[in-house]
Amino acid sequence: MPRDVLNVFGEEIYEQSIYRYVAPTSQACHGGDFPCCRRGASIAADFARTSCMMMRMAPPLRLHIPQRLAASLLFACLLVARGESHARPLTLQGYMQMRGPPADERIAYGQAPAQFLEYFRPSGRGPFPVVVIIHGGCWLHEFGGLRQVASMAREFARKGFAVYSIEYRGIDQAGGGYPGTYDDIASALDSISKLQKRDDLDLGRIVGVGHSAGAQLILWAAGRNRMPNDSPLFDAHPVMLHAVIGLGALPDLGNRPAIQNACGIAPEALYGGSQRADALRDTSPAAMLPLDTHRIVLINGSLDTVSPPEAVTGFSKAAKQRGNTVKVIEVPAASHYDEVSTSSPVWHPLLQAVQDSASE
């Protein structure tokens, strides 16, 4: 997809007047036969057709509909017009059926069955920038997650990144929860750093990518320098992440309704319960600001009902106030599960964010 379309609909549209982008599509749709909507039987086509119909009811540049809805409609219309329509927004059922390509290697970082990395090897000569992926699944093993991010991992490797996808113990597994799940992430990152010579890694360019629960964990990993000294998770020399990217992030464990609504779990399992003093200071990214990373990117689909775009608003504002560089991207017509699909509208802005972060 052309970069100008991504900029308009992935990054800038909510900071500028939508009317600036209505005119070309509006004029095409005023022809009467909906030329921008001729292709596709997917929901993208339905969105596009609706968009054209709404534009026919109003003169160009005088469309009065909510910004987020308008953005989604126009985005879908342009996708169809350019021959790039995609399937209906991915559902949980579709997500559970996802299965990406196998990794090149499985590397254990502990003794438990869930303590391993999947390594996707890049071609060419290093040193290679690194992408670390932490899958989601509501911190629960039952929802999987590793196989769903495998396609994404392979595509990053094809772009020249050494990719390590972390499996870890969920709160529904022995040893998972607090502090075990966090210990797993820390141990996995330590294992990656020890592969520097073997895999010819540039450890100064590690980009962390996490989805949903995995976004909380990758943001946590970037805040380990803020860990209280008396925390069982304290590490005097944590692996540093050059940038972190949260897809459909749940960054505030103190927001009990958000965690329960998203996953149906009690957040106490993730921070050790209310009996611990300052329990959020070593677990919740929102309580660990500023994060020790050069860049934070937060990407949400506009149709994400697990972690709606507004779920990261407070965290983004607080992180900026504490000195972090934060970029927020909302992708129209994308669901929570589209955020890990390489065939969804999220893939292009995600890939661009990873490449930009590694090149800074």
SERO-4910 file (N, C-alpha, C, O; in steps of 0.05 Angstrom, whole numbers):
BEGIN
 pado doro    nc1    nc2    nc3   cac1   cac2   cac3    cc1    cc2    cc3    oc1    oc2    oc3
  Met    A     17    -24      0      0      0      0     18     25      0     38     25     14
  Pro    A     11     46    -15     27     70    -16     29     83     12     11     82     28
  Arg    A     53     94     17     59    106     43     40    129     49     33    133     73
  Asp    A     31    144     28     13    167     34    -13    158     46    -25    172     63
  Val    A    -23    134     37    -48    124     48    -44    116     77    -61    121     94
  Leu    A    -21    104     83    -15     96    110    -14    120    128    -24    120    151
  Asn    A      0    141    119      2    165    135    -25    177    141    -30    185    164
  Val    A    -42    179    121    -68    191    125    -85    175    144    -96    186    163
  Phe    A    -86    149    140   -105    133    155    -93    119    179   -108    110    196
  Gly    A    -67    116    179    -54    102    201    -43    120    223    -40    112    246
  Glu    A    -38    146    216    -24    162    236    -36    190    239    -38    200    261
  Glu    A    -42    203    217    -47    232    218    -76    240    218    -82    263    225
  Ile    A    -94    223    211   -121    232    206   -135    243    230   -152    261    228
  Tyr    A   -127    234    254   -141    244    278   -128    269    289   -137    281    308
  Glu    A   -106    278    276    -94    303    284   -100    325    264    -94    349    269
  Gln    A   -114    319    242   -120    339    222   -150    336    214   -163    316    221
  Ser    A   -160    356    200   -188    354    192   -192    332    172   -177    330    152
  Ile    A   -212    316    176   -218    294    158   -227    305    131   -224    292    110
  Tyr    A   -239    329    130   -249    340    105   -228    343     84   -234    343     60
  Arg    A   -203    346     93   -181    349     74   -178    325     56   -168    327     33
  Tyr    A   -187    301     66   -182    277     51   -208    266     38   -207    244     26
  Val    A   -230    280     41   -255    270     30   -258    275      1   -269    258    -14
  Ala    A   -248    298     -9   -256    307    -36   -251    287    -58   -269    282    -74
  Pro    A   -226    275    -61   -222    258    -84   -241    234    -85   -252    228   -105
  Thr    A   -244    221    -62   -262    198    -61   -291    206    -64   -306    192    -77
  Ser    A   -298    229    -53   -325    239    -55   -333    244    -84   -355    237    -93
  Gln    A   -314    256    -99   -320    262   -127   -323    237   -143   -340    235   -161
  Ala    A   -307    216   -137   -309    191   -151   -336    178   -145   -349    166   -163
  Cys    A   -345    180   -121   -370    166   -113   -394    181   -123   -416    170   -125
  His    A   -391    207   -129   -414    222   -139   -422    214   -167   -443    223   -177
  Gly    A   -406    197   -180   -413    188   -207   -438    171   -208   -450    170   -229
  Gly    A   -446    159   -186   -471    145   -185   -469    115   -185   -488    101   -177
  Asp    A   -446    104   -195   -444     75   -196   -423     64   -177   -415     41   -179
  Phe    A   -416     81   -158   -397     73   -137   -371     60   -148   -365     37   -141
  Pro    A   -356     75   -165   -332     63   -177   -312     54   -156   -296     36   -161
  Cys    A   -311     67   -133   -291     59   -113   -299     34    -98   -284     24    -81
  Cys    A   -323     23   -104   -333      1    -89   -339    -23   -106   -355    -41    -98
  Arg    A   -328    -24   -130   -336    -46   -149   -324    -73   -141   -336    -93   -148
  Arg    A   -301    -72   -127   -287    -97   -122   -292   -107    -94   -295    -91    -75
  Gly    A   -293   -134    -91   -293   -146    -65   -321   -150    -54   -339   -133    -56
  Ala    A   -325   -173    -41   -350   -179    -27   -346   -180      3   -363   -188     18
  Ser    A   -322   -170     12   -316   -171     40   -328   -147     54   -342   -130     42
  Ile    A   -324   -146     80   -335   -123     95   -322    -97     87   -334    -76     90
  Ala    A   -297    -99     76   -285    -75     65   -302    -62     43   -305    -38     42
  Ala    A   -312    -79     26   -330    -69      5   -355    -57     16   -365    -37      7
  Asp    A   -366    -70     37   -390    -59     50   -384    -32     62   -400    -13     59
  Phe    A   -361    -30     75   -353     -4     86   -351     17     64   -361     40     66
  Ala    A   -338      9     42   -333     28     20   -360     37      8   -363     61      3
  Arg    A   -378     18      3   -403     25     -9   -419     44      9   -431     64      0
  Thr    A   -418     39     35   -431     57     54   -418     84     53   -432    105     54
  Ser    A   -392     84     51   -378    110     50   -387    126     25   -392    150     27
  Cys    A   -388    112      2   -396    126    -22   -424    137    -20   -430    159    -29
  Met    A   -442    120     -9   -470    129     -6   -472    153     12   -487    171      6
  Met    A   -457    153     33   -458    176     51   -447    201     37   -457    223     42
  Met    A   -427    197     21   -416    221      7   -435    231    -14   -435    255    -19
  Arg    A   -451    214    -26   -470    223    -46   -491    241    -34   -504    257    -47
  Met    A   -496    237     -8   -517    252      5   -507    280     14   -523    296     23
  Ala    A   -481    286     10   -471    312     18   -451    321     -3   -437    305    -15
  Pro    A   -449    347     -8   -429    358    -27   -401    351    -17   -397    347      7
  Pro    A   -382    350    -35   -354    345    -26   -346    365     -5   -354    388     -5
  Leu    A   -330    356     14   -319    372     36   -340    381     56   -334    398     72
  Arg    A   -364    369     54   -385    377     73   -397    352     87   -421    352     93
  Leu    A   -380    333     91   -389    308    103   -388    310    133   -366    315    144
  His    A   -410    305    147   -411    308    175   -417    282    188   -441    276    194
  Ile    A   -397    265    193   -400    240    207   -377    238    226   -356    251    223
  Pro    A   -379    221    247   -358    219    266   -331    213    254   -330    197    235
  Gln    A   -310    225    264   -283    222    252   -274    193    250   -265    185    228
  Arg    A   -277    177    271   -267    150    271   -282    133    250   -270    118    236
  Leu    A   -309    137    249   -325    122    229   -317    130    201   -314    114    184
  Ala    A   -314    156    197   -307    166    171   -280    155    162   -277    148    139
  Ala    A   -261    155    180   -235    145    173   -236    116    165   -224    108    145
  Ser    A   -251    100    180   -253     71    173   -266     67    146   -258     51    130
  Leu    A   -288     83    141   -301     81    115   -283     88     92   -282     74     72
  Leu    A   -270    111     95   -253    120     73   -229    102     69   -221     97     46
  Phe    A   -218     92     91   -195     74     89   -203     49     73   -189     40     55
  Ala    A   -226     37     80   -235     13     67   -241     19     37   -235      3     20
  Cys    A   -253     42     32   -259     50      5   -234     51    -12   -234     42    -35
  Leu    A   -213     64     -2   -188     66    -17   -175     40    -20   -163     35    -41
  Leu    A   -176     22      0   -165     -5     -3   -178    -19    -27   -165    -31    -43
  Val    A   -205    -18    -28   -219    -31    -49   -213    -19    -76   -209    -32    -96
  Ala    A   -212      8    -77   -207     22   -101   -179     15   -113   -176     15   -137
  Arg    A   -160     10    -95   -133      4   -103   -128    -26   -106   -106    -35   -111
  Gly    A   -150    -42   -103   -147    -71   -107   -133    -84    -83   -121   -105    -87
  Glu    A   -135    -72    -59   -121    -83    -36   -140    -90    -14   -133    -88     10
  Ser    A   -165    -97    -20   -184   -104      1   -175   -129     15   -162   -146      3
  His    A   -181   -131     40   -174   -155     56   -199   -167     67   -221   -157     64
  Ala    A   -196   -190     80   -219   -204     90   -233   -188    112   -223   -168    121
  Arg    A   -255   -199    121   -269   -186    143   -250   -184    167   -232   -200    170
  Pro    A   -254   -163    184   -237   -161    208   -236   -188    223   -257   -201    227
  Leu    A   -212   -196    230   -208   -222    242   -222   -224    269   -220   -206    286
  Thr    A   -235   -247    274   -248   -252    299   -231   -270    316   -210   -280    307
  Leu    A   -240   -275    341   -226   -294    359   -224   -321    346   -204   -335    348
  Gln    A   -246   -330    334   -247   -356    322   -226   -358    300   -212   -378    297
  Gly    A   -224   -337    283   -205   -337    262   -176   -336    273   -158   -349    262
  Tyr    A   -173   -321    294   -147   -319    307   -137   -346    317   -114   -354    314
  Met    A   -155   -361    330   -148   -387    341   -141   -407    319   -127   -427    325
  Gln    A   -150   -402    295   -144   -420    273   -118   -413    259   -109   -428    241
  Met    A   -106   -390    266    -82   -381    252    -58   -400    259    -56   -410    282
  Arg    A    -42   -406    240    -18   -422    244      3   -413    224      0   -418    200
  Gly    A     24   -401    234     45   -391    217     66   -412    210     63   -435    219
  Pro    A     87   -405    196    107   -424    188    125   -432    212    126   -418    231
  Pro    A    138   -455    210    155   -464    232    180   -446    234    189   -434    215
  Ala    A    190   -445    259    215   -430    264    239   -446    254    236   -470    248
  Asp    A    261   -433    252    286   -447    243    298   -462    267    313   -482    262
  Glu    A    292   -454    291    305   -467    314    288   -461    339    276   -439    342
  Arg    A    287   -480    357    275   -476    383    298   -477    404    314   -495    405
  Ile    A    299   -456    421    320   -453    440    308   -452    468    293   -434    474
  Ala    A    315   -470    485    305   -471    513    320   -450    530    345   -447    527
  Tyr    A    306   -436    547    319   -418    566    313   -426    595    322   -413    613
  Gly    A    298   -448    598    292   -459    625    283   -488    622    284   -499    601
  Gln    A    276   -500    645    269   -528    645    239   -534    640    233   -556    631
  Ala    A    222   -514    645    193   -518    641    187   -521    611    201   -509    594
  Pro    A    166   -536    604    159   -540    576    154   -514    561    158   -512    537
  Ala    A    144   -494    575    137   -468    561    160   -448    561    157   -426    553
  Gln    A    184   -456    570    206   -437    572    225   -442    548    245   -455    550
  Phe    A    217   -430    526    234   -432    502    230   -408    483    210   -394    485
  Leu    A    249   -405    465    248   -385    444    244   -398    417    254   -421    413
  Glu    A    231   -386    399    231   -394    371    248   -374    356    243   -350    356
  Tyr    A    268   -384    342    286   -367    327    281   -368    297    280   -390    285
  Phe    A    277   -345    285    273   -342    256    298   -328    245    303   -305    251
  Arg    A    313   -343    230    340   -334    221    338   -317    196    324   -324    177
  Pro    A    351   -294    196    352   -277    172    373   -287    153    391   -303    161
  Ser    A    372   -279    128    392   -286    109    412   -262    106    406   -240    116
  Gly    A    434   -267     94    454   -246     90    474   -245    112    477   -264    128
  Arg    A    488   -223    113    510   -220    133    502   -200    154    488   -180    148
  Gly    A    509   -205    179    504   -188    201    525   -166    205    541   -162    186
  Pro    A    525   -153    227    507   -158    250    478   -150    244    473   -130    231
  Phe    A    460   -166    255    432   -163    249    418   -148    271    422   -153    295
  Pro    A    400   -129    264    382   -118    285    364   -140    294    360   -160    280
  Val    A    352   -137    318    337   -158    331    308   -150    335    303   -127    343
  Val    A    290   -168    330    262   -164    338    255   -186    358    259   -210    353
  Val    A    246   -178    381    236   -196    402    206   -194    402    195   -173    406
  Ile    A    192   -217    398    163   -217    398    153   -232    423    162   -253    430
  Ile    A    133   -219    436    119   -232    458     89   -234    451     76   -214    448
  His    A     80   -258    448     52   -262    439     32   -255    462     40   -254    485
  Gly    A      7   -252    454    -14   -247    473    -29   -273    480    -18   -295    477
  Gly    A    -54   -269    489    -70   -292    497    -80   -289    526    -86   -309    539
  Cys    A    -83   -264    535    -94   -259    562    -77   -272    584    -88   -279    605
  Trp    A    -51   -274    580    -33   -286    599    -41   -315    605    -33   -326    626
  Leu    A    -56   -328    587    -66   -355    591    -56   -373    569    -56   -366    546
  His    A    -46   -396    577    -35   -415    557    -57   -425    539    -51   -433    516
  Glu    A    -82   -426    548   -103   -439    532   -109   -424    506   -120   -436    488
  Phe    A   -102   -398    505   -107   -383    480    -84   -384    461    -85   -371    440
  Gly    A    -63   -399    468    -41   -401    449    -27   -374    446    -23   -359    465
  Gly    A    -20   -368    421     -8   -342    415     18   -345    399     23   -330    381
  Leu    A     34   -365    406     59   -368    392     56   -374    363     69   -362    346
  Arg    A     38   -392    356     34   -399    328     21   -376    312     25   -374    288
  Gln    A      6   -359    327     -8   -337    313     12   -315    304      6   -300    285
  Val    A     34   -312    318     53   -291    311     76   -302    294     94   -287    287
  Ala    A     75   -327    286     97   -339    271     99   -327    243    122   -323    233
  Ser    A     77   -321    230     78   -308    203     92   -281    205    108   -274    188
  Met    A     84   -266    225     97   -240    230    127   -243    234    143   -227    224
  Ala    A    134   -263    251    163   -268    256    178   -274    231    200   -263    226
  Arg    A    167   -291    214    180   -298    189    183   -274    171    204   -272    158
  Glu    A    163   -257    169    165   -234    152    186   -214    162    201   -203    146
  Phe    A    189   -211    188    210   -194    199    237   -205    191    256   -191    184
  Ala    A    240   -232    193    266   -244    186    272   -240    157    295   -236    150
  Arg    A    252   -241    140    256   -236    111    265   -207    106    278   -201     85
  Lys    A    259   -190    124    267   -162    122    295   -157    134    304   -134    136
  Gly    A    308   -178    144    335   -175    153    339   -173    183    360   -166    193
  Phe    A    317   -180    198    319   -180    227    323   -209    238    312   -228    228
  Ala    A    340   -211    259    341   -236    274    317   -235    293    315   -217    309
  Val    A    300   -255    291    274   -254    306    273   -276    326    278   -300    320
  Tyr    A    266   -269    351    263   -288    373    234   -284    384    228   -263    394
  Ser    A    218   -305    382    191   -304    393    191   -320    419    198   -343    420
  Ile    A    182   -307    440    184   -318    467    159   -333    475    137   -322    474
  Glu    A    162   -358    482    141   -373    496    147   -370    526    170   -368    535
  Tyr    A    125   -370    542    128   -365    571    105   -378    585     84   -385    573
  Arg    A    108   -381    612     87   -393    628     64   -374    633     69   -351    641
  Gly    A     40   -382    628     16   -366    633      7   -369    662     18   -386    677
  Ile    A    -12   -353    669    -22   -354    697    -37   -380    703    -44   -386    726
  Asp    A    -44   -395    681    -58   -420    684    -39   -444    684    -48   -467    681
  Gln    A    -13   -439    687      7   -460    687     23   -459    712     26   -438    725
  Ala    A     34   -482    720     51   -483    744     74   -464    742     89   -464    722
  Gly    A     78   -447    762    100   -428    762     94   -402    748    110   -383    749
  Gly    A     71   -400    734     64   -376    720     52   -355    738     48   -360    762
  Gly    A     46   -331    727     35   -309    743     58   -294    755     80   -291    743
  Tyr    A     53   -283    779     74   -267    792     89   -285    812     77   -299    828
  Pro    A    116   -286    811    134   -271    792    142   -288    768    158   -278    751
  Gly    A    133   -313    765    143   -331    745    142   -322    717    161   -325    702
  Thr    A    119   -311    708    116   -301    681    137   -280    675    149   -280    653
  Tyr    A    142   -262    693    161   -241    689    190   -252    689    207   -243    674
  Asp    A    195   -271    707    221   -285    707    227   -297    680    249   -297    670
  Asp    A    206   -309    668    209   -321    641    218   -301    620    236   -306    605
  Ile    A    205   -278    620    212   -257    600    240   -248    605    255   -245    585
  Ala    A    248   -243    630    275   -234    636    295   -255    628    316   -248    616
  Ser    A    290   -280    634    309   -302    627    311   -305    596    333   -310    586
  Ala    A    289   -302    582    289   -304    553    306   -282    541    322   -287    523
  Leu    A    303   -258    551    319   -235    541    349   -239    547    366   -233    531
  Asp    A    355   -250    571    383   -256    577    394   -277    558    417   -275    550
  Ser    A    378   -297    552    387   -318    533    393   -306    506    412   -314    493
  Ile    A    376   -288    497    381   -275    471    407   -260    471    422   -261    451
  Ser    A    412   -245    492    437   -230    493    462   -248    492    483   -240    482
  Lys    A    459   -272    502    482   -291    502    486   -303    474    507   -316    469
  Leu    A    467   -299    456    470   -309    429    482   -289    410    483   -293    386
  Gln    A    492   -267    421    503   -245    405    524   -254    385    523   -248    361
  Lys    A    543   -269    395    565   -278    378    556   -300    358    563   -299    335
  Arg    A    542   -319    368    533   -341    352    516   -332    328    520   -341    306
  Asp    A    497   -314    334    478   -305    313    484   -278    301    469   -268    285
  Asp    A    507   -267    308    517   -242    297    496   -220    301    486   -208    282
  Leu    A    489   -214    326    468   -195    333    479   -168    339    500   -165    351
  Asp    A    463   -148    332    469   -120    340    450   -115    364    427   -107    360
  Leu    A    461   -118    388    444   -115    412    437    -86    418    422    -80    436
  Gly    A    449    -68    403    441    -40    406    416    -33    391    406    -11    394
  Arg    A    407    -52    375    382    -47    359    362    -69    364    354    -83    345
  Ile    A    354    -73    389    333    -92    395    306    -78    396    303    -58    411
  Val    A    288    -87    379    260    -76    379    242    -97    390    240   -119    380
  Gly    A    228    -90    412    209   -108    424    181   -104    413    172    -81    411
  Val    A    167   -125    405    140   -124    395    123   -142    412    128   -166    413
  Gly    A    102   -132    424     84   -149    440     55   -144    432     47   -121    426
  His    A     39   -165    433     10   -162    427     -6   -168    452     -2   -188    465
  Ser    A    -25   -150    458    -44   -153    480    -30   -158    506    -16   -140    516
  Ala    A    -33   -182    518    -18   -188    543     12   -186    538     27   -177    556
  Gly    A     20   -194    514     49   -193    508     58   -164    506     82   -159    510
  Ala    A     40   -145    499     48   -117    499     53   -107    527     72    -92    531
  Gln    A     37   -116    546     43   -109    574     70   -119    582     85   -105    597
  Leu    A     77   -143    574    102   -155    582    126   -142    568    147   -139    580
  Ile    A    124   -134    543    146   -121    529    150    -93    540    173    -84    543
  Leu    A    128    -79    547    131    -53    559    143    -56    587    159    -40    595
  Trp    A    135    -77    601    147    -83    627    177    -87    625    193    -76    641
  Ala    A    185   -102    604    214   -107    600    230    -82    595    253    -80    603
  Ala    A    217    -62    583    230    -36    578    231    -18    603    245      2    603
  Gly    A    216    -26    624    216    -10    649    231    -23    672    228    -14    695
  Arg    A    246    -44    666    259    -58    688    280    -41    703    288    -47    725
  Asn    A    290    -20    690    309     -2    704    295     13    727    309     24    744
  Arg    A    268     13    727    253     27    748    245      9    771    231     17    789
  Met    A    255    -16    770    247    -36    789    258    -29    817    281    -23    820
  Pro    A    241    -31    838    250    -27    865    271    -48    872    269    -71    864
  Asn    A    292    -40    887    314    -58    894    305    -82    910    317   -103    909
  Asp    A    283    -79    925    274   -101    941    254   -120    927    243   -138    939
  Ser    A    249   -115    901    231   -132    886    245   -158    879    269   -158    873
  Pro    A    231   -181    880    242   -206    871    249   -206    841    263   -224    832
  Leu    A    239   -186    827    245   -184    798    268   -165    792    274   -160    768
  Phe    A    280   -154    812    301   -134    808    325   -146    794    333   -169    800
  Asp    A    336   -132    775    360   -140    760    376   -114    756    367    -95    744
  Ala    A    401   -115    766    417    -91    764    426    -85    735    433    -62    729
  His    A    426   -105    718    435   -101    690    416   -114    670    423   -134    658
  Pro    A    392   -103    668    372   -115    649    380   -110    620    394    -91    614
  Val    A    371   -128    603    376   -124    574    360   -100    565    336    -97    571
  Met    A    373    -82    551    360    -57    542    347    -61    515    357    -74    497
  Leu    A    323    -50    512    308    -50    488    309    -23    475    301     -3    487
  His    A    318    -22    450    321      4    437    294     17    432    291     42    434
  Ala    A    274      1    426    246     11    422    227    -12    429    234    -35    428
  Val    A    203     -4    436    182    -23    442    156    -15    427    149      8    426
  Ile    A    143    -36    417    118    -31    402     96    -48    414     99    -73    415
  Gly    A     75    -35    423     53    -49    435     29    -50    416     19    -30    407
  Leu    A     20    -74    410     -3    -79    393    -27    -86    411    -27   -106    424
  Gly    A    -47    -69    411    -71    -74    428    -62    -77    456    -70    -96    470
  Ala    A    -47    -58    466    -34    -61    493    -54    -58    516    -74    -44    514
  Leu    A    -47    -71    538    -61    -68    563    -40    -59    584    -31    -76    599
  Pro    A    -33    -34    584     -9    -25    598    -13    -19    628      6    -15    642
  Asp    A    -38    -19    637    -44    -10    665    -57    -33    680    -82    -36    678
  Leu    A    -42    -48    695    -54    -69    711    -71    -58    734    -86    -73    746
  Gly    A    -68    -33    740    -84    -21    761   -112    -15    752   -130     -9    768
  Asn    A   -117    -17    726   -143    -12    715   -158    -39    714   -160    -52    694
  Arg    A   -169    -46    737   -181    -73    740   -204    -77    720   -205    -99    709
  Pro    A   -222    -58    716   -244    -63    697   -233    -69    669   -245    -86    655
  Ala    A   -212    -55    660   -201    -60    633   -190    -88    631   -195   -101    610
  Ile    A   -176    -97    651   -164   -124    650   -186   -145    651   -186   -165    636
  Gln    A   -206   -141    668   -228   -160    670   -245   -161    645   -253   -182    635
  Asn    A   -251   -137    634   -267   -136    610   -252   -149    586   -264   -162    569
  Ala    A   -226   -145    585   -210   -156    563   -207   -186    564   -209   -200    544
  Cys    A   -201   -196    588   -193   -224    591   -209   -241    611   -206   -265    611
  Gly    A   -226   -228    626   -242   -243    646   -225   -254    668   -233   -274    680
  Ile    A   -202   -242    675   -185   -251    696   -182   -230    717   -186   -206    712
  Ala    A   -175   -238    741   -169   -219    763   -140   -211    760   -122   -228    759
  Pro    A   -134   -185    758   -106   -176    754    -87   -183    776    -63   -181    773
  Glu    A    -97   -190    800    -80   -196    822    -60   -219    815    -38   -220    826
  Ala    A    -68   -237    798    -50   -259    790    -26   -248    776     -5   -262    774
  Leu    A    -27   -224    766     -5   -212    751     13   -194    767     34   -187    759
  Tyr    A      4   -188    792     21   -171    808     24   -181    837     34   -166    854
  Gly    A     14   -205    843     20   -217    869     -1   -210    890      3   -218    913
  Gly    A    -22   -197    883    -43   -191    903    -39   -165    918    -17   -154    918
  Ser    A    -61   -156    930    -60   -130    944    -44   -130    969    -39   -109    981
  Gln    A    -36   -154    979    -21   -155   1004      8   -145   1000     21   -139   1019
  Arg    A     16   -144    975     43   -133    969     42   -103    968     26    -91    954
  Ala    A     60    -90    983     62    -61    982     73    -52    955     91    -65    944
  Asp    A     61    -32    943     70    -22    917     71    -44    896     90    -47    881
  Ala    A     50    -61    896     51    -85    879     53    -78    849     62    -95    833
  Leu    A     45    -54    841     45    -47    813     72    -37    804     77    -36    780
  Arg    A     89    -29    822    114    -16    814    134    -34    801    152    -24    787
  Asp    A    131    -60    803    149    -78    789    134    -96    769    145   -116    760
  Thr    A    109    -89    762     94   -105    744     79    -89    723     77    -98    700
  Ser    A     68    -66    730     51    -51    712     66    -29    698     77    -11    711
  Pro    A     68    -29    671     83     -8    657     74     20    664     90     38    665
  Ala    A     48     23    669     38     50    676     50     61    702     51     85    706
  Ala    A     59     43    719     71     51    745    101     50    744    114     54    765
  Met    A    112     45    721    142     43    719    154     64    701    177     61    692
  Leu    A    139     85    695    148    106    677    170    123    690    169    126    715
  Pro    A    188    135    674    191    131    645    205    104    639    222     95    654
  Leu    A    197     93    616    210     68    608    238     74    596    242     96    584
  Asp    A    256     56    599    283     60    590    286     50    561    298     29    556
  Thr    A    276     66    543    276     59    515    275     85    499    265    105    508
  His    A    286     84    475    286    108    458    259    115    447    253    138    441
  Arg    A    242     95    443    217    100    429    196     80    438    201     56    440
  Ile    A    172     90    442    149     73    447    128     78    425    122    101    419
  Val    A    119     56    412     99     58    391     75     41    400     78     18    407
  Leu    A     51     53    400     27     39    408      8     38    384      0     59    374
  Ile    A      1     14    376    -15     10    352    -41     -4    360    -40    -25    373
  Asn    A    -64      7    352    -90     -5    358   -107     -5    333   -107     15    318
  Gly    A   -122    -26    328   -143    -25    308   -166     -9    318   -173    -10    342
  Ser    A   -179      5    300   -202     21    309   -226      4    318   -243     14    333
  Leu    A   -226    -21    309   -248    -39    316   -240    -58    339   -253    -77    345
  Asp    A   -217    -52    352   -208    -68    375   -226    -65    399   -228    -43    409
  Thr    A   -239    -86    407   -257    -84    430   -244    -97    455   -255    -94    477
  Val    A   -221   -110    452   -206   -121    474   -190    -99    487   -190    -95    512
  Ser    A   -175    -85    471   -160    -61    480   -166    -38    461   -151    -33    442
  Pro    A   -189    -25    466   -197     -3    448   -175     19    447   -159     21    465
  Pro    A   -174     34    425   -154     55    423   -152     73    447   -130     82    455
  Glu    A   -174     79    460   -174     96    483   -160     83    508   -154     97    527
  Ala    A   -156     57    507   -144     43    529   -115     51    533   -104     48    555
  Val    A   -102     62    512    -74     70    514    -71    100    517    -48    110    519
  Thr    A    -93    115    516    -91    144    517    -78    154    542    -59    171    540
  Gly    A    -87    145    565    -76    154    590    -46    147    593    -30    163    602
  Phe    A    -40    122    585    -12    113    587      6    130    569     28    138    576
  Ser    A     -4    135    544     12    151    525     18    179    536     40    189    535
  Lys    A     -3    191    547      0    218    557     19    219    581     37    236    583
  Ala    A     16    200    599     34    198    623     63    193    615     81    205    626
  Ala    A     67    175    595     94    169    586    107    193    574    131    199    578
  Lys    A     92    208    558    103    233    546    110    253    568    131    266    566
  Gln    A     93    256    587     98    275    609    123    267    625    137    285    636
  Arg    A    129    241    626    153    232    641    178    231    623    199    223    633
  Gly    A    175    240    598    199    243    581    202    222    560    222    223    545
  Asn    A    184    203    557    187    183    536    177    194    509    159    211    508
  Thr    A    189    185    488    180    191    461    159    170    453    165    146    453
  Val    A    135    179    448    113    160    443     98    167    417     93    190    412
  Lys    A     93    147    402     77    150    377     53    132    379     56    108    385
  Val    A     30    142    374      5    127    375     -7    125    347    -10    145    333
  Ile    A    -12    101    338    -23     96    311    -50     81    314    -51     59    327
  Glu    A    -71     91    303    -96     78    303   -102     70    274   -103     87    256
  Val    A   -107     44    269   -111     34    242   -140     29    238   -152     11    251
  Pro    A   -153     43    220   -182     39    215   -188     11    204   -172     -2    191
  Ala    A   -212      2    210   -223    -23    200   -207    -48    208   -207    -68    193
  Ala    A   -194    -46    231   -178    -69    240   -187    -77    269   -193    -59    285
  Ser    A   -187   -103    274   -195   -113    300   -171   -119    317   -148   -115    309
  His    A   -175   -128    341   -154   -136    360   -137   -158    348   -112   -158    352
  Tyr    A   -149   -176    333   -135   -199    323   -121   -193    297   -102   -206    289
  Asp    A   -130   -173    282   -116   -163    259    -89   -153    265    -71   -151    248
  Glu    A    -84   -146    290    -59   -133    298    -35   -151    295    -12   -142    296
  Val    A    -40   -178    292    -17   -196    288    -19   -210    261     -4   -228    256
  Ser    A    -36   -201    244    -39   -213    217    -24   -198    196    -26   -173    194
  Thr    A     -8   -212    181      8   -199    160     -9   -193    135      1   -180    116
  Ser    A    -34   -201    135    -52   -194    112    -72   -173    120    -91   -168    104
  Ser    A    -69   -161    143    -88   -140    152    -77   -112    147    -53   -109    141
  Pro    A    -93    -92    150    -83    -64    147    -62    -56    168    -49    -36    165
  Val    A    -60    -72    190    -41    -65    211    -12    -71    203      6    -58    212
  Trp    A     -9    -91    185     18   -101    180     37    -79    169     60    -77    178
  His    A     28    -63    150     46    -43    138     55    -22    158     79    -17    160
  Pro    A     37    -10    174     47     10    194     64     -4    215     83      9    226
  Leu    A     59    -29    222     75    -43    241    103    -48    230    123    -42    244
  Leu    A    105    -58    206    131    -62    194    147    -36    191    171    -35    197
  Gln    A    133    -15    184    147     11    181    157     20    208    179     31    210
  Ala    A    141     16    229    149     24    256    173      9    266    191     20    278
  Val    A    174    -17    260    198    -33    267    222    -24    252    244    -20    264
  Gln    A    220    -20    226    243    -11    210    252     16    218    276     21    220
  Asp    A    234     35    223    241     61    232    255     61    259    275     75    263
  Ser    A    245     44    277    256     42    304    285     31    303    302     41    318
  Ala    A    289     12    286    316     -1    285    336     17    271    360     14    276
  Ser    A    327     36    255    345     53    240    352     79    255    369     94    246
  Glu    A    338     84    277    343    109    292    371    110    304    379    129    317
***
